[in-house]
Amino acid sequence: MHAVRKDLSKITFPVMPATAYFGEVRYRPGSTYGPRVQPDVQFVIVHEGEAYVTIDGVEQHIPAAHVACLHPGHREFFRFARNRSTHHTWAALHFEPLTPTLRSLLRRLPFCLAWTRRLQDLLEAALSIQRRGPRRDDPVLIHLGAAFFHAYVQAATQQTRERPVPDSVLKARRLIEDRYAQPLTLADLADAAGVSPNHLVRLFTRHLGTTPIRYLWQVRVQRSVDLLRYTGLSVSEVAYRTGFATPYHFSRLFKSHLGTTPTELRRTSWRVEPEKTSPP
């Protein structure tokens, strides 16, 4: 609770997305979508049916009347209700760049929240404008997108107050985020949290939808994305600075999480064309 409320106080206008897009779709029973690498901060709202989204190998559930927050740079695969259609809408907000403060806030937000009236009102207003076909950089949509993001943070604050994340989870997560580049084991995290390893796994799964070790590797991969995009460090140096034993291990895990290699991500981020060999 305190982590969400503390970060909420830091996010004030003009923290605005560069673009915003709202959409709506209905999937037939048993439909799937993906895999894809998420490019935006995207909110997925399920109105009818349900959705299961596998993020970096970990499956999450979005039931009806709930909204989920997806983070950029993660590999996703969706499957929808088998026995009924699923109606969902979305708000895709593109931040360029995604600042460290914003990344920190996203990591602390819950994956999924119950739908609220305020979020519904903002979504309906945005969809009514989006149906007229404006550009993604339309200022009204951008402001509605920012308002939607803030409303999600406020809903998270309220709902977390009602179901706080245990201190043991917060302690383990803080250790991961402070020392992700160092060797860490489940025993280390459990010791910092003051609970048994098995109990810590259960708490992480219940409150964060993942295990402590998976969360550790997710943090390492995300930190490596930041270094690849915003520094000139070599791929090997990025690997060592984010806790990977070897560049090979880094590249293999990076691709399994994001569906691309570190070199390809850097090339795309920097918009560098691959070298062309001269014809024989």
C-alpha positions in Angstrom: 0.0 0.0 0.0 2.7 2.5 1.0 4.7 1.9 -2.1 1.7 2.6 -4.4 0.7 5.7 -2.4 4.3 7.1 -2.3 4.7 6.8 -6.0 1.3 8.3 -6.7 2.5 11.5 -5.0 5.4 11.7 -7.5 3.3 11.4 -10.7 1.9 14.8 -11.5 1.1 16.5 -14.8 2.7 17.1 -17.2 3.6 13.4 -17.2 1.8 12.8 -20.4 1.9 10.0 -23.0 3.2 10.9 -26.5 0.2 9.1 -28.1 -3.0 7.4 -26.9 -5.3 5.0 -28.6 -8.5 3.4 -27.4 -10.2 0.4 -29.0 -12.8 -2.3 -28.7 -13.2 -5.9 -29.9 -15.2 -9.0 -29.3 -13.5 -12.4 -29.6 -15.3 -15.6 -30.4 -15.1 -18.5 -27.8 -11.7 -20.1 -27.7 -9.9 -17.3 -29.6 -6.2 -16.5 -29.0 -4.0 -13.5 -29.8 -0.2 -13.3 -30.0 2.5 -13.8 -29.2 3.6 -10.2 -29.3 6.0 -7.9 -27.4 4.0 -5.2 -25.7 5.1 -1.7 -27.1 3.0 0.5 -24.7 1.5 0.9 -21.3 -1.7 -0.8 -22.1 -4.8 -1.2 -20.0 -7.0 -4.2 -21.0 -10.6 -4.1 -19.8 -12.7 -7.3 -19.9 -16.5 -6.5 -19.9 -17.8 -10.0 -20.7 -16.1 -13.4 -20.8 -12.5 -13.6 -19.5 -8.9 -13.5 -20.7 -5.8 -15.3 -19.7 -2.5 -13.5 -20.7 0.8 -15.3 -20.4 3.5 -12.6 -19.7 7.1 -13.7 -20.0 6.0 -17.3 -19.4 3.7 -16.6 -16.4 0.0 -16.8 -16.9 -2.3 -14.1 -15.5 -6.1 -14.1 -15.3 -8.4 -11.1 -16.2 -12.0 -11.9 -15.2 -15.0 -10.0 -16.3 -15.5 -6.5 -14.9 -11.7 -6.1 -14.3 -9.0 -4.0 -15.9 -5.3 -5.1 -16.2 -2.2 -3.1 -16.7 0.4 -4.4 -19.2 3.9 -3.0 -19.3 6.1 -2.3 -22.4 8.8 -4.7 -23.4 7.2 -7.9 -22.2 6.2 -10.9 -24.3 2.5 -11.7 -24.2 0.1 -14.3 -25.4 -3.7 -14.1 -24.9 -6.3 -16.8 -24.8 -10.0 -16.0 -24.2 -13.0 -17.8 -22.7 -13.6 -21.1 -24.3 -17.4 -21.4 -23.9 -18.5 -17.8 -24.5 -17.5 -14.7 -26.4 -15.2 -12.1 -24.7 -15.8 -8.4 -25.1 -12.9 -6.2 -24.2 -11.7 -2.7 -24.7 -8.2 -1.2 -24.3 -6.3 2.0 -23.8 -2.7 2.0 -25.2 -0.5 4.8 -24.0 2.9 5.3 -25.5 5.5 7.1 -23.4 8.7 8.2 -25.1 10.9 7.8 -23.2 9.4 5.8 -20.3 11.1 7.5 -17.4 12.7 5.7 -14.5 10.0 7.2 -12.1 7.2 5.8 -14.3 8.9 2.4 -14.6 9.2 2.3 -10.8 5.5 3.1 -10.4 4.5 0.5 -13.0 6.4 -2.2 -11.1 4.5 -1.4 -7.9 1.0 -1.4 -9.4 -1.2 -4.5 -9.2 -1.6 -6.4 -12.4 -5.4 -6.4 -12.2 -8.1 -4.3 -10.5 -11.9 -4.4 -10.3 -13.6 -2.1 -12.8 -14.6 1.3 -11.3 -17.2 3.9 -12.4 -14.5 6.6 -12.9 -12.5 4.4 -15.2 -15.7 3.5 -17.1 -16.6 7.2 -17.6 -13.2 8.0 -18.9 -13.2 5.0 -21.3 -16.6 5.8 -22.7 -15.6 9.4 -23.3 -12.4 8.3 -25.1 -14.1 5.7 -27.2 -16.7 8.2 -28.4 -13.9 10.4 -29.7 -11.8 7.5 -31.0 -14.7 6.2 -33.2 -14.5 9.5 -35.2 -11.0 8.5 -36.3 -8.6 11.1 -34.8 -4.9 10.6 -34.9 -3.1 8.9 -32.0 -1.5 12.3 -31.1 -4.9 14.0 -30.7 -4.5 16.1 -27.6 -7.9 15.3 -26.2 -7.2 11.6 -26.4 -3.8 12.1 -24.8 -5.3 13.9 -21.9 -8.0 11.3 -21.5 -5.3 8.6 -21.6 -3.3 10.4 -18.9 -6.5 10.7 -16.8 -7.2 7.0 -17.3 -3.7 6.1 -16.1 -4.0 8.3 -13.0 -7.5 6.8 -12.3 -5.9 3.3 -12.4 -3.2 4.4 -9.9 -5.9 5.9 -7.6 -8.0 2.7 -7.8 -4.9 0.7 -7.0 -4.3 2.8 -4.0 -7.9 2.3 -2.8 -8.0 -1.4 -3.5 -4.5 -2.0 -2.1 -5.6 -0.3 1.1 -8.4 -2.9 1.4 -6.0 -5.8 0.6 -2.5 -4.7 1.4 0.6 -6.5 0.1 2.3 -8.2 3.0 5.5 -6.6 4.4 7.4 -9.8 3.7 6.7 -9.5 -0.1 7.6 -5.8 0.0 10.9 -6.6 1.7 11.8 -9.3 -0.7 10.9 -7.1 -3.7 12.9 -4.2 -2.3 16.0 -6.5 -2.0 15.5 -7.7 -5.6 15.2 -4.1 -6.9 18.2 -2.9 -4.9 20.5 -5.9 -5.6 19.3 -7.5 -8.8 22.8 -7.4 -10.3 24.2 -9.5 -7.4 23.7 -13.3 -7.0 20.4 -13.8 -5.1 18.8 -17.1 -4.2 15.3 -17.9 -2.9 16.9 -18.5 0.5 18.4 -15.0 0.5 15.0 -13.4 -0.4 13.2 -15.5 2.2 15.7 -14.5 4.8 15.2 -10.8 4.0 11.5 -11.3 4.1 11.5 -13.2 7.4 9.5 -16.1 6.2 10.2 -19.6 4.8 11.1 -20.0 1.1 7.9 -22.0 0.4 5.7 -19.4 2.1 7.4 -16.6 0.2 6.6 -18.3 -3.1 3.0 -18.6 -2.0 2.8 -15.0 -1.1 4.4 -13.8 -4.3 2.1 -15.9 -6.4 -1.0 -14.7 -4.5 -0.2 -11.0 -4.5 2.1 -10.5 -7.6 1.1 -13.4 -9.8 4.6 -14.7 -10.1 7.3 -16.4 -8.1 10.2 -14.5 -6.4 12.9 -15.9 -8.7 10.8 -15.2 -11.8 10.3 -11.7 -10.5 14.1 -11.4 -10.1 14.7 -12.4 -13.7 12.0 -10.1 -15.0 13.7 -7.2 -13.1 17.1 -8.1 -14.6 15.7 -8.3 -18.1 13.9 -5.0 -17.8 17.0 -3.2 -16.4 18.9 -4.6 -19.3 16.4 -3.2 -21.7 17.0 0.3 -20.2 20.7 -0.1 -20.5 20.5 -1.3 -24.1 18.2 1.6 -25.1 19.8 4.5 -23.2 23.5 3.7 -22.9 26.4 2.8 -25.1 27.5 -0.2 -23.0 28.3 -3.3 -24.9 25.9 -6.2 -24.8 28.4 -8.2 -22.7 28.8 -5.3 -20.2 25.0 -5.0 -20.0 24.7 -8.7 -19.2 27.2 -8.6 -16.4 25.8 -5.4 -14.9 22.3 -6.8 -14.7 23.2 -10.1 -13.0 23.7 -12.6 -15.8 26.6 -15.0 -15.5 27.5 -15.0 -19.2 26.4 -13.1 -22.4 25.1 -16.3 -23.8 22.8 -16.9 -20.8 21.7 -13.2 -21.1 20.9 -13.5 -24.8 19.0 -16.8 -24.4 16.9 -15.6 -21.5 16.3 -12.1 -23.1 15.0 -13.7 -26.3 12.8 -16.1 -24.4 11.2 -13.2 -22.5 10.9 -10.6 -25.2 11.0 -12.6 -28.5 14.1 -10.6 -29.8 17.8 -10.5 -29.1 19.6 -7.8 -27.2 21.3 -6.7 -30.4 18.1 -6.5 -32.3 16.4 -4.5 -29.6 19.2 -2.0 -29.5 19.2 -1.7 -33.3 15.4 -1.1 -33.3 15.7 1.4 -30.4 18.5 3.3 -32.1 17.0 2.9 -35.6 20.3 1.5 -36.9 20.1 -0.6 -40.1 22.1 -3.8 -40.1 25.3 -3.6 -42.1 25.0 -4.8 -45.7 27.7 -6.9 -47.2 29.2 -5.9 -50.5 28.2 -8.1 -53.4 30.9 -10.6 -54.5 
